[in-house]
Amino acid sequence: MSQEAKQTLRQALPRPELFRALGEATRGELLCQLACCGDSMTLNDLAACCQIDLSGVSRHLSAMESAGLVTAQKRGREKHFTLQARELASALRSLADALEASPCQCGANAKGGG
């Protein structure tokens, strides 16, 4: 693989926080809840979907916010969380496009591989 192709792939890689946030089952469930809702949801709304306490849901949402998966907006006494679906889709699409365009065939011709 050329250095240019490697650089293109590196630039398309989302931040590691994104993969860490997506790689946890409860966060995946929270993401699904927000996506299906189509609107912002409060901590209490989101906690209703999971079998963990509010502080646990809060920690998961904080990690998701740090990764750019959700935004939080304070309204009165509650925070409302909104899924950043377009940004997530764009990051993953960029990575998929870079991988598909990559000339890398690593392991394709290796013995026993393929």
DAFENLIN-V222182 format. One record per helix or strand of 3 or more residues. SS is the DSSP state (alpha for helix, beta for strand). FROM is the first residue (numbers start at 0). LEN is the number of residues. Records with the same first field share a line. If there is no record, write none. Layout:
# DAFENLIN-V222182
SS=FROM-LEN + FROM-LEN
This chain:
# DAFENLIN-V222182
alpha=2-10 + 15-7 + 24-13 + 42-5 + 53-13 + 84-17
beta=69-6 + 77-6
